[in-house]
Amino acid sequence: MPLLVTSLLVCRRGSLRWQLILTGALAYFLYVSASIAMGAAFNPVFLLYVAAFAASLWGFILSINGVDRARLAGVVQLLPRRAPAVLLIASGILTTLIWVGPVLAAQFQGTAPDRLDHYTSLVTVAIDCAVIAPAAIASGVLILRGRPWGYLMAVPLLILLALLAPLIAAQTISQLHAGVILTPGQVIGPVSGFVILALAAVAVLSSLLRRVPKY
């Protein structure tokens, strides 16, 4: 919320840097609200989930449209290429392999995937493999080609990646508190993996945004 409010206020002054940050803040809300609206069990606040999803979706679209792409194209030559491209492409490929592997294994065995529990489908797997992973790979390729759209896609993805680590940690704590049985490996593995990715995303994002004019 502080990131969203700050970026909303500062980008109205014409800050290209904060226009890009706003897309990332809204991308995070979009990812989380979409997962809840389509994945959570039906309950009395379902319509609030849908409203948050709708607001995040259209807010994200408007924020992308509001970025000054002409100014962004003018600074592309100053922006790093290799580090953001490698991180995004690697993240997209790894995300796909991590999610698709267990699903295929379960299908070959004729069983339901682990942790399907009461859900009828793997919402997070669908969103990550259909939207996030392809977008990450595409943005990495576009950055290597020096295309402004690559950076316009990269910033929200990097911010989302940076914010997923505390989200995963909080979700893990909530699961343990609710009595969900997790092995030490199931706790340490995902949390430590996302922390490493988040730190890499923060480092790359900082290097990128420092070269984008603040105003």
C-alpha positions in Angstrom: 0.0 0.0 0.0 2.8 2.6 0.8 4.4 1.8 -2.6 1.1 2.1 -4.4 0.1 5.4 -2.7 3.6 6.9 -3.2 3.8 6.0 -6.8 0.3 7.4 -7.5 1.2 10.7 -6.0 4.7 11.1 -7.5 3.9 9.9 -11.0 1.3 12.6 -11.3 4.2 15.1 -11.3 5.5 13.6 -14.5 8.1 11.3 -13.1 9.0 8.6 -15.7 10.6 6.5 -13.0 7.6 6.5 -10.8 5.3 5.9 -13.7 7.1 2.6 -14.2 7.0 1.8 -10.4 3.3 2.4 -10.4 2.9 -0.4 -13.0 4.8 -2.7 -10.7 2.7 -1.9 -7.6 -0.5 -2.5 -9.6 0.9 -5.7 -11.1 1.4 -7.0 -7.6 -2.2 -6.2 -6.6 -3.4 -7.7 -9.9 -1.5 -10.9 -9.3 -2.7 -11.4 -5.7 -6.3 -10.3 -6.4 -6.7 -12.5 -9.5 -5.4 -15.5 -7.5 -7.9 -14.9 -4.7 -10.9 -14.1 -6.9 -10.4 -17.2 -8.9 -8.9 -19.5 -6.4 -10.3 -18.9 -2.9 -13.3 -20.9 -1.8 -16.6 -19.0 -2.1 -17.4 -17.0 0.9 -19.4 -13.8 2.0 -16.7 -11.4 0.7 -16.4 -13.0 -2.8 -17.7 -9.8 -4.5 -15.0 -7.8 -2.7 -12.4 -10.2 -4.2 -13.9 -9.6 -7.7 -14.0 -5.8 -7.1 -10.3 -5.8 -6.1 -9.5 -7.9 -9.1 -11.3 -5.6 -11.5 -9.8 -2.4 -10.0 -6.3 -3.9 -10.2 -6.8 -5.1 -13.7 -8.0 -1.9 -15.2 -5.7 0.2 -13.0 -2.8 -1.8 -14.4 -3.9 -1.3 -18.0 -4.3 2.4 -17.4 -0.9 2.7 -15.7 0.8 0.9 -18.6 -1.0 3.2 -21.1 0.1 6.2 -18.9 3.8 5.6 -19.2 5.5 8.1 -21.4 6.9 5.6 -24.0 8.6 8.3 -26.0 10.7 9.4 -23.0 11.3 5.7 -22.2 12.6 5.1 -25.8 14.9 8.0 -25.4 16.7 6.4 -22.4 16.8 2.8 -23.6 20.4 3.1 -24.6 21.3 4.0 -21.0 19.6 1.0 -19.4 21.3 -2.3 -18.6 20.4 -5.2 -20.8 22.2 -8.4 -19.9 21.3 -8.6 -16.2 17.5 -7.9 -16.5 17.2 -10.1 -19.6 19.0 -13.1 -18.1 17.1 -12.9 -14.8 13.7 -12.6 -16.5 14.3 -15.3 -19.1 15.7 -17.7 -16.4 12.8 -16.9 -14.0 10.3 -17.6 -16.8 11.9 -20.9 -17.7 12.3 -22.0 -14.1 8.8 -21.1 -13.1 7.4 -23.2 -16.0 9.6 -26.2 -15.2 8.8 -26.0 -11.4 5.1 -25.9 -12.0 4.7 -28.1 -15.0 6.9 -31.0 -13.7 4.7 -32.1 -10.8 1.5 -31.7 -12.8 2.8 -33.9 -15.6 4.1 -36.5 -13.1 0.7 -36.6 -11.4 -1.1 -37.0 -14.8 1.2 -39.9 -15.8 0.4 -41.6 -12.5 -3.3 -40.9 -12.9 -3.5 -39.0 -9.6 -4.3 -35.5 -8.6 -1.4 -33.1 -8.1 -0.1 -32.5 -4.5 -1.7 -29.7 -2.5 -4.8 -29.6 -4.8 -6.8 -30.1 -1.6 -10.3 -28.7 -1.9 -9.6 -26.8 -5.1 -10.9 -27.9 -8.5 -7.9 -26.5 -10.4 -4.4 -25.2 -9.9 -5.1 -21.4 -10.3 -1.6 -20.2 -9.4 0.0 -22.7 -11.9 -2.4 -21.5 -14.6 -1.6 -17.8 -14.0 2.1 -18.3 -13.7 2.5 -20.6 -16.8 0.0 -18.8 -19.0 0.8 -15.1 -18.1 3.8 -14.5 -15.9 6.4 -16.9 -17.4 5.7 -16.0 -21.1 5.7 -12.3 -20.2 9.1 -12.7 -18.4 10.7 -14.6 -21.3 9.3 -12.1 -23.9 10.4 -9.1 -21.9 13.9 -10.6 -21.6 14.1 -11.2 -25.3 12.9 -7.7 -26.1 15.4 -6.1 -23.7 18.2 -8.0 -25.5 17.0 -6.4 -28.7 16.9 -3.0 -27.1 13.1 -2.5 -27.4 11.4 -0.1 -25.0 8.5 -2.5 -24.6 10.9 -5.0 -23.0 11.6 -2.6 -20.2 7.9 -1.6 -19.9 7.1 -5.2 -19.3 10.2 -5.9 -17.2 9.7 -3.3 -14.4 6.3 -4.6 -13.2 7.6 -8.2 -13.4 10.7 -7.4 -11.4 8.7 -5.5 -8.7 6.2 -8.4 -8.6 9.2 -10.8 -8.2 10.7 -8.7 -5.4 7.4 -8.5 -3.5 6.6 -12.3 -3.8 9.2 -13.2 -1.1 7.5 -11.5 1.8 4.1 -12.7 0.4 5.3 -16.4 0.3 6.8 -16.1 3.8 3.5 -14.6 5.2 1.5 -17.3 3.5 3.7 -20.0 4.9 3.4 -18.7 8.4 -0.4 -18.5 8.0 -0.5 -22.1 6.8 1.5 -23.3 9.7 -0.7 -21.3 12.1 -3.8 -22.8 10.5 -2.5 -26.3 11.2 -1.3 -27.2 7.7 1.4 -29.8 8.0 4.5 -28.9 6.0 7.9 -30.6 6.1 11.0 -28.5 6.9 11.9 -28.8 3.2 8.5 -27.5 2.1 9.0 -24.5 4.3 12.7 -23.7 3.8 12.8 -24.5 0.0 10.2 -22.1 -1.4 10.9 -19.3 1.1 14.7 -19.4 0.5 14.2 -19.7 -3.2 11.9 -16.7 -3.4 14.2 -14.7 -1.1 17.1 -15.3 -3.5 15.0 -14.3 -6.5 13.7 -11.3 -4.7 17.2 -10.1 -3.8 18.3 -10.5 -7.4 15.2 -8.7 -8.7 15.8 -5.8 -6.2 19.5 -5.5 -7.4 18.5 -5.5 -11.1 15.6 -3.2 -10.6 17.7 -0.7 -8.6 20.4 -0.7 -11.4 17.7 -0.1 -14.0 15.6 2.6 -12.3 18.7 4.6 -11.3 19.3 5.2 -15.0 15.6 6.3 -15.6 15.1 10.1 -15.1 13.1 10.8 -12.0 11.3 13.8 -13.7 
